[in-house]
Every structure is written in C-alpha cells, then in structure tokens.
Amino acid sequence: MDWAEWHKRYESVPSLQERLAVVCEEISLAISATRTKPVRILSICSGDGRDVILSTAASKLRKSISGVLIELNPDLVARGRSTIKEFSLQEEISFQCSDATKSETYRSIAPAHIVVLSGVFGNLKYEDVGLLIDSLRSLCEPKARVIWTRNLNEFGDGETVVGGIKKLFANVNFTEASYTKTPSGVFAVGTHVYEGETLNLPARPVLFRFSGFWKVATDA
Ligand SMILES: C[S@@+](CC[C@H](N)C(=O)[O-])C[C@H]1O[C@@H](n2cnc3c(N)ncnc32)[C@H](O)[C@@H]1O
C-alpha cells in the first residue's frame, strides 16, 4: 500500500473526513480531561499526523502539549513536519520516523496521557490487535485515554471485531469512556481509559505486526 497516496482520500472521502472529525473531538476532550501538564500524546502509525496537529492547534492548552507521532513513511513524516511548521507547533509536536511495531521504538518515549490509534486496527490480524492492546499498558500513564478506530463496513466483520476489541481492552484493565459510530456508520471510534499502573515494555522485540491483512477471524 502506498500510504502517502492513501492519505489523498481525506480530500474526497466523506467517511474519512467524518472519522477525522470524531477523532479530533476525542483528542480535544482527552486534552481537557488530562490534569497533568504537559499533556503527552503518542500517535502510533500516525500518518501525516493531521488529527493530533489540528487538535493541538485548536486547543487553548496548546502550549502544554507534548506530542510524539510515530510513522514509518518518510514522505508522510516530511508532510507532517511541514504542517507542524505551518501551525508553529515545532516546540509541541515532533515526528519520529521509525517502526511503530518494535519495542525499541518506545524506549526513549515517556508513557503518554493520550494514545491515538487511528486507522490501525483494520490493518492488523485479530491476534495482533490483542498484542497491541496488551502493549498499551506499557505506553500509557494511569488514566491515559486510548482513542482507536475501526472500519465497520469494509471488511465485513466490523461489529464482531469491535465487540472483540472492547473485550480485549477490558481484559487488560481498560474501561470504555466513549463509543461513537460516525454519521455514515462506516467507522467506529472508541476511547478507553487505562485503570492500571504503567508496566515495563514487554520483553518481546516486536510488539505487534502491521500486516495490512484485514480479513480477520475472531473467536471473541
Ligand atoms: C491507515 S493509515 C492511518 C494513518 C493515520 N493514523 C490516520 O488515521 O490518518 C496507516 C499508517 O500506518 C503507517 N505504518 C504502517 N506500518 C507502520 C510501521 N511498522 N510503523 C509505523 N507506521 C506504520 C502507514 O505508513 C500509514 O501512514
């Protein structure tokens, strides 16, 4: 998949625009709900980072935000960096052009108060969704909010998988803060709160696999 090309869909696909709007709203709510400053935001497979950048730019607390966006595609990182400059957010948000699936990527990143997983779960086998959710316990501060999305239509498995995703979160001490279907019903956007303590990173070097394989079998 050419992910830089894929991002052009934001210009013409209403369902993606709707998803972006809901994700931005959830990020803004999560920024307001976080008592600690700076508010640390981590976006995994961030793409060009438009959700975090736009929410931060619009926030009254923008000067108290510290965002790290992890993205492997250098073109998207370059594009995102130029948007950061456009909004004069160089002090607040930075990109890390690295592999988000590897444990070592997170070694120098402090646990976050907000973790964004937009457009990620649909690219993971169900088993890897579980591994990623399990790993979030090492990437989250206590009471951190994880904002996630899942396509409900494209892969013919949406409602089943979303039920499974919710169970996977519950199994590792997350509670649901909100769940929204976008107006066209194409995407689910959820926010889960971590109720535990931050754990050490798992010993395995690969936290999850980004397979782009989305025909998932679920037993959940
Ligand atoms: C569906 S897009 C979502 C982008 C963005 N989060 C959004 O919602 O617009 C998936 C993104 O994951 C990135 N990606 C794929 N494998 C990755 C990896 N191993 N590490 C970091 N990013 C990766 C792709 O380059 C792409 O930008």
The ligand as an SDF file (V2000), in Angstrom:
LIG
                    3D

 27 29  0  0  0  0  0  0  0  0999 V2000
   -4.4720    3.7130    7.5530 C   0  0  0  0  0  0  0  0  0  0  0  0
   -3.0550    4.7280    7.7260 S   0  0  0  0  0  0  0  0  0  0  0  0
   -3.5520    5.6970    9.1370 C   0  0  0  0  0  0  0  0  0  0  0  0
   -2.8010    6.9820    9.2490 C   0  0  0  0  0  0  0  0  0  0  0  0
   -3.3140    7.9390   10.3160 C   0  0  0  0  0  0  0  0  0  0  0  0
   -3.2010    7.3910   11.6470 N   0  0  0  0  0  0  0  0  0  0  0  0
   -4.7380    8.3440   10.0170 C   0  0  0  0  0  0  0  0  0  0  0  0
   -5.6640    7.9560   10.7450 O   0  0  0  0  0  0  0  0  0  0  0  0
   -4.9260    9.0700    9.0280 O   0  0  0  0  0  0  0  0  0  0  0  0
   -1.8390    3.6100    8.4110 C   0  0  0  0  0  0  0  0  0  0  0  0
   -0.4770    4.2570    8.6110 C   0  0  0  0  0  0  0  0  0  0  0  0
    0.3980    3.3200    9.2540 O   0  0  0  0  0  0  0  0  0  0  0  0
    1.7030    3.5340    8.7700 C   0  0  0  0  0  0  0  0  0  0  0  0
    2.5250    2.3560    9.0790 N   0  0  0  0  0  0  0  0  0  0  0  0
    2.4440    1.1140    8.5230 C   0  0  0  0  0  0  0  0  0  0  0  0
    3.3340    0.2760    9.0940 N   0  0  0  0  0  0  0  0  0  0  0  0
    3.9940    1.0120   10.0250 C   0  0  0  0  0  0  0  0  0  0  0  0
    5.0310    0.7060   10.9500 C   0  0  0  0  0  0  0  0  0  0  0  0
    5.5490   -0.5220   11.0140 N   0  0  0  0  0  0  0  0  0  0  0  0
    5.4880    1.6970   11.7540 N   0  0  0  0  0  0  0  0  0  0  0  0
    4.9660    2.9490   11.6760 C   0  0  0  0  0  0  0  0  0  0  0  0
    3.9800    3.2970   10.8230 N   0  0  0  0  0  0  0  0  0  0  0  0
    3.4940    2.3360   10.0120 C   0  0  0  0  0  0  0  0  0  0  0  0
    1.4780    3.7730    7.2840 C   0  0  0  0  0  0  0  0  0  0  0  0
    2.5970    4.3580    6.6580 O   0  0  0  0  0  0  0  0  0  0  0  0
    0.2300    4.6630    7.3310 C   0  0  0  0  0  0  0  0  0  0  0  0
    0.5730    6.0160    7.3740 O   0  0  0  0  0  0  0  0  0  0  0  0
  1  2  1  0
  2  3  1  0
  2 10  1  0
  3  4  1  0
  4  5  1  0
  5  6  1  0
  5  7  1  0
  7  8  2  0
  7  9  1  0
 10 11  1  0
 11 12  1  0
 11 26  1  0
 12 13  1  0
 13 14  1  0
 13 24  1  0
 14 15  1  0
 14 23  1  0
 15 16  2  0
 16 17  1  0
 17 18  1  0
 17 23  2  0
 18 19  1  0
 18 20  2  0
 20 21  1  0
 21 22  2  0
 22 23  1  0
 24 25  1  0
 24 26  1  0
 26 27  1  0
M  CHG  2   2   1   9  -1
M  END
$$$$
